[in-house]
Amino acid sequence: MTNGTNTLAAPTRTSDTDTATLRTYRPRLSFYHANGKGSGSAAHLEMVPATGERDGAIYMTLAQQKSVASGSTEQGTRQHATFDWQNRITVKLNFTDLCQMLLVFTGQAATISDGKGLYHDNRSATTVINLTHQTEPYAGYALEVSRRSKSEPESTARIRMLFNAVEAFGLGKVLEQSLGVVAFGIPRNPVNAGSAPLQREPHPDEESAPF
């Protein structure tokens, strides 16, 4: 009778290129809230790490629902809801902005700055961002962004999104964990010190920094 022998494969050395691949990350988190009335909204949050003398931030882009879902999956005619990204609103959330939002997500405040919200002002527009923990008419965390153009003061764009308890819990954790990257950037791996730091190309619709 011959005893079987288990052979352990030798560990494979990871190349610098593989290490860089393992260290890459997806910096975008998306929420899609479509409804049958066409009054829903969507949000993208994209993190930009701090680099050199440049502070990091999270760019939040919101869009109103443009069309409702239609058709049937069984019949192969399903058409998903669409969102009006052409008329999107993009805001830049810096370290302090994120901390203000976290006070609401963690239950330390009911709303940002007692309902005043975050006030962003640049050459082209004035933007107010608010986050409120509400119980009526629906329980959740209501995010509202309004922007008034300085060239057309009578024209105000407003987009609202309600996060349920599960979404708010997850988003709060993500924002909390992002603070280190927004403040200090991504530490370079000593094993892969020769590689270029992870960076992001500028967003074509970025709001000018409010500071």
VOMIMAR-79073 format. One record per residue (C-alpha): residue number from 1; x negated, y, z. Coordinates in steps of 0.02 Angstrom, whole numbers, plus 50000, padded with zeros to 5 digits. Layout:
# VOMIMAR-79073
{NUM,{X,Y,Z}},
...
This chain:
# VOMIMAR-79073
{1,{50000,50000,50000}},
{2,{49928,50166,49948}},
{3,{49959,50318,50054}},
{4,{50013,50471,49955}},
{5,{49911,50627,49976}},
{6,{49987,50801,49977}},
{7,{49875,50920,49881}},
{8,{49884,51103,49924}},
{9,{49855,51219,49779}},
{10,{49719,51348,49803}},
{11,{49785,51524,49827}},
{12,{49786,51629,49670}},
{13,{49689,51791,49678}},
{14,{49799,51941,49646}},
{15,{49724,52063,49522}},
{16,{49724,52251,49548}},
{17,{49855,52265,49411}},
{18,{49968,52140,49499}},
{19,{49946,52233,49662}},
{20,{49997,52395,49580}},
{21,{50150,52309,49508}},
{22,{50199,52242,49680}},
{23,{50183,52416,49754}},
{24,{50297,52501,49630}},
{25,{50470,52547,49687}},
{26,{50637,52601,49616}},
{27,{50668,52777,49679}},
{28,{50853,52789,49634}},
{29,{51010,52744,49731}},
{30,{51180,52761,49645}},
{31,{51361,52765,49702}},
{32,{51508,52751,49580}},
{33,{51681,52793,49646}},
{34,{51800,52779,49500}},
{35,{51989,52770,49524}},
{36,{52144,52747,49420}},
{37,{52187,52932,49427}},
{38,{52024,52988,49348}},
{39,{51983,53096,49498}},
{40,{51833,52996,49560}},
{41,{51650,53041,49561}},
{42,{51475,52968,49553}},
{43,{51311,53010,49637}},
{44,{51128,52972,49602}},
{45,{50994,53002,49734}},
{46,{50815,53002,49674}},
{47,{50664,53014,49789}},
{48,{50508,53112,49743}},
{49,{50360,53076,49860}},
{50,{50251,53216,49925}},
{51,{50088,53232,49827}},
{52,{49940,53344,49864}},
{53,{50007,53515,49914}},
{54,{50181,53481,49847}},
{55,{50318,53432,49969}},
{56,{50428,53284,49928}},
{57,{50616,53290,49910}},
{58,{50770,53191,49862}},
{59,{50862,53252,49707}},
{60,{51048,53218,49719}},
{61,{51151,53224,49559}},
{62,{51341,53216,49559}},
{63,{51467,53201,49418}},
{64,{51656,53200,49407}},
{65,{51746,53050,49333}},
{66,{51780,53076,49148}},
{67,{51889,52926,49100}},
{68,{51977,52782,49186}},
{69,{51941,52598,49159}},
{70,{52048,52510,49029}},
{71,{52069,52345,48938}},
{72,{52049,52167,48998}},
{73,{51894,52068,49043}},
{74,{51979,51905,48991}},
{75,{52018,51974,48819}},
{76,{51847,52055,48800}},
{77,{51920,52230,48786}},
{78,{51866,52295,48956}},
{79,{51805,52476,48954}},
{80,{51728,52539,49115}},
{81,{51762,52711,49187}},
{82,{51644,52848,49131}},
{83,{51575,53003,49218}},
{84,{51542,53178,49155}},
{85,{51352,53183,49174}},
{86,{51341,53324,49048}},
{87,{51419,53440,49178}},
{88,{51328,53365,49325}},
{89,{51269,53459,49479}},
{90,{51092,53424,49538}},
{91,{51026,53484,49706}},
{92,{50857,53467,49788}},
{93,{50861,53405,49968}},
{94,{50703,53446,50064}},
{95,{50646,53376,50231}},
{96,{50755,53494,50335}},
{97,{50908,53466,50224}},
{98,{50892,53278,50247}},
{99,{50878,53298,50436}},
{100,{51037,53403,50437}},
{101,{51130,53266,50344}},
{102,{51061,53133,50460}},
{103,{51134,53224,50611}},
{104,{51306,53191,50534}},
{105,{51271,53012,50479}},
{106,{51207,52967,50653}},
{107,{51355,53046,50744}},
{108,{51258,53189,50823}},
{109,{51360,53318,50727}},
{110,{51532,53315,50646}},
{111,{51477,53424,50500}},
{112,{51325,53521,50439}},
{113,{51295,53686,50531}},
{114,{51471,53690,50603}},
{115,{51549,53681,50430}},
{116,{51437,53811,50348}},
{117,{51340,53677,50255}},
{118,{51171,53691,50170}},
{119,{51150,53854,50074}},
{120,{51040,53847,49918}},
{121,{51011,54004,49817}},
{122,{50907,54026,49660}},
{123,{50902,54141,49509}},
{124,{51046,54059,49417}},
{125,{51168,53997,49549}},
{126,{51220,53982,49730}},
{127,{51253,53807,49795}},
{128,{51333,53749,49957}},
{129,{51315,53567,50014}},
{130,{51420,53500,50156}},
{131,{51441,53331,50239}},
{132,{51584,53301,50360}},
{133,{51636,53151,50465}},
{134,{51825,53141,50445}},
{135,{51964,53027,50505}},
{136,{52111,53097,50405}},
{137,{52182,53071,50277}},
{138,{52047,52938,50249}},
{139,{51911,52889,50370}},
{140,{51735,52914,50307}},
{141,{51601,53043,50270}},
{142,{51651,53177,50146}},
{143,{51512,53250,50040}},
{144,{51556,53410,49947}},
{145,{51444,53512,49833}},
{146,{51502,53677,49759}},
{147,{51403,53787,49640}},
{148,{51440,53964,49582}},
{149,{51350,54030,49430}},
{150,{51278,54206,49448}},
{151,{51308,54241,49264}},
{152,{51492,54189,49281}},
{153,{51542,54226,49463}},
{154,{51722,54172,49432}},
{155,{51666,53999,49378}},
{156,{51638,53878,49523}},
{157,{51602,53692,49501}},
{158,{51648,53578,49645}},
{159,{51621,53390,49664}},
{160,{51675,53286,49813}},
{161,{51635,53107,49863}},
{162,{51695,53007,50013}},
{163,{51577,52874,50082}},
{164,{51657,52734,50183}},
{165,{51580,52673,50345}},
{166,{51474,52540,50260}},
{167,{51406,52659,50128}},
{168,{51372,52793,50257}},
{169,{51277,52672,50368}},
{170,{51167,52615,50224}},
{171,{51139,52789,50154}},
{172,{51095,52856,50325}},
{173,{50964,52719,50349}},
{174,{50891,52752,50176}},
{175,{50878,52939,50207}},
{176,{50798,52910,50376}},
{177,{50667,52793,50303}},
{178,{50631,52916,50162}},
{179,{50577,53055,50280}},
{180,{50400,52990,50294}},
{181,{50378,52981,50106}},
{182,{50456,53153,50081}},
{183,{50341,53227,50213}},
{184,{50178,53133,50185}},
{185,{50192,53042,50018}},
{186,{50148,52860,49985}},
{187,{49989,52798,50072}},
{188,{49866,52728,49946}},
{189,{49828,52543,49967}},
{190,{49641,52527,50007}},
{191,{49634,52367,49902}},
{192,{49700,52464,49753}},
{193,{49615,52630,49787}},
{194,{49561,52649,49607}},
{195,{49737,52655,49537}},
{196,{49833,52814,49502}},
{197,{49958,52868,49636}},
{198,{50140,52835,49603}},
{199,{50222,52990,49531}},
{200,{50383,53035,49446}},
{201,{50410,53138,49290}},
{202,{50506,53300,49324}},
{203,{50694,53282,49308}},
{204,{50758,53379,49156}},
{205,{50899,53454,49260}},
{206,{50808,53490,49422}},
{207,{50868,53632,49529}},
{208,{50735,53758,49572}},
{209,{50670,53736,49749}},
{210,{50771,53842,49872}},
{211,{50616,53883,49973}},
